[in-house]
Every structure is written in C-alpha cells, then in structure tokens.
Amino acid sequence: MTKTAGGRVTIRDVAAAAGVSVTTVSDALNGKGKLRQETRERIRATANELGYRPSRVAQAFRQGRTGTIALVLPHRDVSGNEYDMIGLDYYMTIASGSARAAFSEGYALMLTPKLSTEDEWRLIGPDGVVLCDPAASDPRIDMLEGMGIPVVSIERDPDRPERPFYVSGDNEQNMRDLLDHLHSAGARRIALLSAQSSWAWTIDGEQAYQSWCAEHGLPPQVAHVSVDRLEADSYHAACALLDADEPPDALIASAEQYSEGATRACRERGVRIPEDLMLAIGIDNRFAQQSVPAITAIDLCPSDQAGAAVGMLLRRLNGESVEQPSVVPSLLRVRASTRRP
C-alpha cells in the first residue's frame, strides 16, 4: 500500500486493499451506486482499518465550495488609519474559538481585511461569513447574501429584528445583573461609560441602564465614548464624571479598554477603588483580571459565542433551517473592585 507524501491514506489505497475500483470505493463511502450491502460494508471496514479520511478539499471542489469561512471583525479609525480590533481580548478569543470550531468540521478560517465590494469578496471566495458586531442596516449582509454567501453575525443588526441568523449574549440582562450587584453593594450614583456606536450590545445595554435607573428612582449619568480611541477617550470621559459636583460612587465601563482609561483617571485623582468608587466592566479581559484590585466584569464567554456562530453557519451551508437566534449565557465575575470593606 502506498501513501501520500504526508502519510495520509488515499482513496486509491482503499481501492487497492479492497480489490475494487476507485469509483466503487467512492460509491460505497458516499452511499451511491448499485452495490450489494456486503460489498459496501467490506469497503467501509477496509477504509476504517486503513484510517482513511476523505479529503475536505476534494469534497469542497465537488460541491463547488472552497472549504473556507471568513471571519470579519469591526474596524476602528485611529488618526485616519483603519485597524481591526483583533488586539482586544474579546475579539482575539472570538477568532481562536471560530478557528477551532471551523477546523473541527473540516473548514479553514480566514480573517479578512476590511472589504467593501463584491469583487473583493469574490477574490476571497468564502463559503460563508461570520460577521462580528454588524452596524445598524449593515450593507455587507445584503451584499453577501445577494452573492449567495450566507452570513451569521455575532450580535444582531439592530435594524433587522426579524433576521434570526445571529448569536449574542443577553445584553439587557447582563447590564441589569451588574446594576443589581452594584446597588446591593451600596452604590446609589452609578454612571455608565457607553460606546458611541450603532452596535446592538451598546444600544441594549444603555436602554437597560436607563430603564433600571428609572425603576429605582436614581439619576442616570451616561457618558458616550468613542470606539476609535478607546483608552484615551474613556479617560477623558471618566475625568469629567469624577470632577463633577456630584461624582458617581460606581462606574460601569461598557467596552473592554474603557476600564484602563477609568482606572487612570481614578489613580491621578487619588480616588480609591472600591472604597471611593466601585468599578465594573461590561466585557471581561486580562486587564480586568490582573488589575489591583481586580475588576468585576461580565464574561461574555466569547469562545462559546464563536462556536455557536460557526455551528449556525454550517447548518445554513448544509441547507438546514435556522428559525431563531442563539443566546449564549454570560457570567458575572465579581471581583475586588466592587467589594467594599
């Protein structure tokens, strides 16, 4: 028996060992042709004994596919230059989780640059796309679906409430869990650093915050912060809140790097965490985990979100029906930044 240069058993090896043609092996393994049942079983047994695995590339070629999934991350503008957000812990975990989920099903994952035209997408030629944080009325969804490329998003398009092809956390409940925790710890002036974007999680979180404050008779304090200069803009927003006549006694930094700007503002003013200000973050990351004190955060379980998104996309590629979105449970990680002595 011969093998490929990499040591992989080929369909020709199975045919030679079973004493049949390559076509007969293909028919037996794919349930095609007019073969006797004992012949099919003998060929399948031979394939198993040899450790034969079908080539994903060959299968994709026969199906008119490329065997690749594209992952699209949001971009931000820094001094006129476009950068994707792969450097943030959340998106890094999304990327690695998507790659594992895709590879386990025989697909390769491609992290794309910012693409805006059909010609650019045809050059890459993915079978499907996982789109992170689509904007409201995101034009990429219509363009890709119109090209026959199915899209599953991580977070929904806020202007497409009827579209079921997305995976998300329970954004409103996550915000309420943080607020309930801070309130039970004694906070009565809870401020929010909210991302200035049309992303669903920012809209849901701010709406939940406003509703919760109204229900508890507490004044809302919202500072909108850019998603381009994350640390710098969150620092200036936190400074303004802390320098107000009635500064907050708790602060929720909704986006990942906002906590870095907020802790810097506190440090420069001698504001102690948690004695003077309780601090929490809406997206857990290494900074929150390693800070002193460690910062309470919502763990969105991004690896689980990525796996669910890839799984939903593969169901669409296989022609299966997807009737509703997938909501991945999040976890409230209570740490020292909200535990007052």
Residue, then its C-alpha position, 0 to 999 in steps of 0.5 A: m500500500t502506498k501513501t501520500a507524501g504526508g502519510r495520509v491514506t488515499i482513496r486509491d489505497v482503499a481501492a487497492a486493499a479492497g480489490v475494487s475500483v476507485t469509483t466503487v470505493s467512492d460509491a460505497l463511502n458516499g452511499k451511491g451506486k448499485l452495490r450489494q450491502e456486503t460489498r459496501e460494508r467490506i469497503r467501509a471496514t477496509a477504509n476504517e482499518l486503513g484510517y482513511r479520511p476523505s479529503r475536505v478539499a476534494q469534497a469542497f471542489r465537488q460541491g463547488r465550495t472552497g472549504t473556507i469561512a471568513l471571519v470579519l471583525p469591526h474596524r476602528d479609525v485611529s488618526g485616519n488609519e483603519y485597524d481591526m480590533i483583533g488586539l482586544d481580548y474579546y475579539m482575539t478569543i472570538a477568532s481562536g474559538s471560530a478557528r477551532a470550531a471551523f477546523s473541527e468540521g473540516y473548514a479553514l478560517m480566514l480573517t479578512p481585511k476590511l472589504s467593501t465590494e463584491d469583487e473583493w469578496r469574490l477574490i476571497g471566495p468564502d463559503g460563508v461569513v461570520l460577521c462580528d458586531p454588524a452596524a445598524s442596516d449593515p450593507r455587507i449582509d445584503m451584499l453577501e447574501g445577494m452573492g449567495i454567501p450566507v452570513v451569521s453575525i455575532e450580535r444582531d443588526p439592530d435594524r433587522p429584528e426579524r433576521p434570526f441568523y445571529v448569536s449574542g449574549d443577553n445584553e439587557q440582562n447582563m447590564r441589569d445583573l451588574l446594576d443589581h450587584l452594584h446597588s446591593a453593594g451600596a452604590r446609589r450614583i452609578a454612571l455608565l461609560s457607553a460606546q458611541s456606536s450603532w452596535a446592538w450590545t451598546i444600544d441594549g445595554e444603555q436602554a437597560y441602564q436607563s430603564w433600571c435607573a428609572e425603576h429605582g428612582l436614581p439619576p442616570q449619568v451616561a457618558h458616550v465614548s468613542v470606539d476609535r480611541l478607546e483608552a484615551d477617550s474613556y479617560h477623558a470621559a471618566c475625568a469629567l464624571l469624577d470632577a463633577d459636583e456630584p461624582p458617581d460612587a460606581l462606574i460601569a465601563s461598557a467596552e473592554q479598554y474603557s476600564e484602563g482609561a477609568t482606572r487612570a483617571c481614578r489613580e491621578r485623582g487619588v480616588r480609591i477603588p472600591e472604597d471611593l468608587m466601585l468599578a465594573i466592566g461590561i466585557d471581561n479581559r486580562f486587564a480586568q483580571q490582573s488589575v489591583p484590585a481586580i475588576t468585576a466584569i461580565d464574561l461574555c464567554p466569547s469562545d462559546q459565542a464563536g462556536a455557536a456562530v460557526g455551528m449556525l453557519l454550517r447548518r445554513l451551508n448544509g441547507e438546514s433551517v435556522e428559525q431563531p437566534s442563539v443566546v449564549p449565557s454570560l457570567l458575572r465575575v465579581r471581583a475586588s473592585t466592587r467589594r467594599p470593606 
